[in-house]
Amino acid sequence: MAIESYNQLLRDYVELGKEEMADISGPEVVRVENLRVDYGGKTAIDGINISFKRNNITAIIGPSGCGKSTLLRSINRMNDLIPGAKVTGKVYFNGIDIYSRDVDPVFIRSRIGMVFQRPNPFPFSIFDNVAFGLRVNGFKLSKSELYEKVKDALVKAALWDEVKDRLDKHAYSLSGGQQQRLCIARALAVDPEVLLLDEPTVSLDPISTARIESLLRSIKDEYTIIIVTHNMLQAARVSDYTAVMMPDENMVGRIIEFGETRQIFTNPRDKRTEDYISGRIG
């Protein structure tokens, strides 16, 4: 974002602040303690300590390469799938350390869903994409119950009205924005507690982006949402809290500031946060 856009961002955020602010007093659902992740012996992030409150949206912002996606993937053990990745520290979900030996990572990923940068629907029908998680996670549902679960997820993803008459059509027949909402519906179908989103609108047009943002605001009373974004206006529009990450002198990602989004954008405590938001760095 250009430096001259900084004052406009603040004006826009003040306008947003005129709306009723969300209750951000809920208890934490995810807590990260002294997290470190190495890839093939190179440290990506270190010393990460942060908590995420229930039924809130937290944005994670920072320049490219600062470890935002690495942190996000650590919260549901997706880093386990990356060869050479080593995770140390603690990640608690409802008080349980998800990296304990007796914790099933597949179960964790069903409770902490994830949506990636680019839409990645499976090569199935629209219906079967949403039903996929229900089937592979062993939900015992009748045909009518399965239909209702799929419908409910599509309604929450603000996609039902657009696809209800073509559920048997291939998912690839949808537009990019629709495919991303389909991926959100697929994640919501198994009724997770937490939804992780890694740059979910980076490949979408402004109209589709606005729909995703509206969707996130509409479902936050039911889910804890953590979103990585490069779009600072997006972070200001949708989040209750914001974490700012920066690489240190050794290019290791660290959280330099965390707080209510209003405070981060209007009165940052760390000079680097102000410089990043204003476009002076990053």
N, C-alpha and C positions, 0 to 999 in steps of 0.2 A: 504494500500500500504506500502511495506517495506521501511525503511529509505534509503537503498541503491538504491532504484529506483528513489529517488528524483532527482538526477542529470540527470538521463536518461529522466525523465519527462521534465525537463527544456530544454535538448537538443532537444527532440522531439518537444517541443513547439516553439523553435527557428526555427526549420525546417518548421513548419507550418506557422510561421510568415513571411517566405520568399514569401508566396503567397500574392496576393493583399488583403489588409485588407478591410473589409466591411465598408460602410458608416454608422457610428453610431450616426448621428446627427439628426435623425428623432424625431418628437415630441412624448411625452408620450401618451400612449393609456390607461394604467392602472396606478393609483396612490394609494398607501396604506398609510394611516395616523393613527398613534397611535393605531394600531390594537392589540386587545387582544382577545384570545379565551380560554374559560374555558370549561372543560368537567366535569359535575357533581360536580362543585365547585373547581376542581383542575385546576390551570392555566397551559395551554400548551405553549402558546406564549404570549409575551407582548411587548409593545413599538416598534412595527414593523412599520418602515417608509421606503418605497422604491417605485421607479417609474420604469415602464417598457416602453421602447421606441418602437415605431411602426416599424415593419419589421426588428426586431432584435431577436436574440436568447439569452435568459438569462438563465444561469444555476444556480440552488440553490443547494449548497453542504453543507455537515456537517455530524457529526456522527449520528448514529441511535438515535432516541428519542429526537432530537433537535427541532422538529416542522416543518420540511420541508413540509411534506404532509399536515399538518394542514394549513400552509400558503397557499399552492396551492389550497386546497379545499375552502378557504375563498374567493378566487378571482372569483369563479362562484357560490357561495352560496351552495356548496355541503355539508357544515357543517350543513346546515338546516336540513338535513336528518338524522343526528346523534342525538339520544335521549340525552337530558341533555346538549347539546352544547349551549353555549352562546357567541355571538360575539359582541364586542363593538369596537368603532373606526369607521373609514371611509375607504371604498374601492370605488374609482371613476373609472368608465369606460366611456371614452370620456367625462369626466366632470360631469357625473351623479353618485350620490351615489347609488350603487346597493342595499344597505340595507334600502333605503327609503321605506316607507309603500306602495307607489303607484307603485313600481317597481315589475314586474312579474318575479319571479326567473326562471320560465320555459323559458321565453324569454331570460333572461341573459345567461342561459346555452346553448341556441341555438347560441348566439353570441360569447360565450366563451366556446368552446368545451373542452372535457377532455378525455384523454386516460390513462388507469390505468396500474398498474404494470404487471398484467398477462392478456393475451388475453381473452376477454370476448365476443366472438361473440354470437349473439342470435341464438336460435335453428331454424333457417330459412335457406333458400338458400343464396348463395353468393349475388345474386342480391337483395333479400329482406332485407338483412342486411344493405346494403348501402342505399336502398330506405326508410328504416324505419323512419329516422328522417324527411325526406321530407314529408312523409305521416302524421305522428303524429303532425307535425307543421303546417299542413294545406296548404301546397304548392298546388296550383291549376295547375296541369300539365297534358298535354296529354300523352298518352302512349309513343310517340316518344320523347317528352321533358323529361319525366322521365328517359328513357333509356340514353339520352345524359347526363343528370345530373349524373347518376350512372357511366357511362363510364368516364366522366371527373374526378370524385372523385377517381376512380380506377387508372386512368392514373397518377394523382398527387401523389397517394400513391405507385406508381411504382409496381402495381400489375396487371394492365390490361392485359399485354401480357401473363401472367401466367394463367389467369382465363377466358379470353374472350370467350373461346369455351365451358365453363362449368358453366355459370352463374346460371344455375338451380340446380347445385349440392349443397349439404348441406355444410354449412360453416365449420362444424367439419371435413370435408374431407381434409381441408387445413393443412399444417404444422404449427407449433407454430409461426414461423416468418411470414408466410403468414397471419395467423389469426390476428397478431398484426397490420400488414399493412392494413388488412381489417377493423379493428377497427379505424385506422387513417382515412381510406377512409370514413367510416360511419360518423365520426366527421366532415370531410371536406365537405361532400355532402350538408349540409345546409348553406355552405359558411360563416363560422364564421370569426370574425376578429382576435380572439386570440385562440391559441391552447395550452392547458395545458397537460403536460405529466409527469406522476408520475412513475419514474423508468421504462420506457417503454421497456427496453432491459434486465431487470434483469433476466428473465427466458429464454433468447434466446442464441443461439450459436454465436460464433464470426462472422460467415458469415452473419447471419440474423441481428446481431447488426450493422455491417458495412452498410448493406442496409438501415436500419432505419436511421442511421446517415447521409448517403448520401441523403436520402429522405428529411430530415429536412433541410439540406443546400440548396436543390433544390427548396424548397417552401417558404423560409423565405422572399423572396421579396413580397409575397402575404399575409403573416400572421405574427402576433407577436407571438413568441413561447417562452414558459416558461417551462423548464425541470428540474425536481428534479432527481438527480443522485448521487449514491455513487461512480461512476467511474470517478475519477478525470481526467484521460486521455480523457475520453469522453467529459467532460466539456471543456477541453482545445481544443479538436478537433472541436466542433460544435458551441460553444457559442461566442458571442460578449462581453457579460457582465457576471460576476459571483457574486453571493451573498453567503457569508459564514455565516452559522448559528451555534451557540453553545448554550448549556444549561448553565445558570448561577448557582450560588451556591445553588439555590432552585429548580434546574432542570426545570427552565422556559426557553423556547427557545427564543433567541434573535439574530438579525443580528449584527455580530461584524465587518463586512467589506463588502463593495460593490464597484465595480469598473470595469473597462475594464478587460477582462479576461487576457490579456497579463500582465497587472500590478499585478493582484492578484497572478498569478503563478510565476512571475519572481521577483517581488519586493513588497511583501505584507507589509502593514503598521502595521498590528497587529501580534505580536509574536505568538498568538494562531493560526492564519491562517497558518503561516509557519510550526508550529508544526503539524498541522493537515495534510497539504499537504505532509509533509515529513514522516508521519506515526508515529510521536512521541506521538500523542494523537489520540483518536478516534478508 
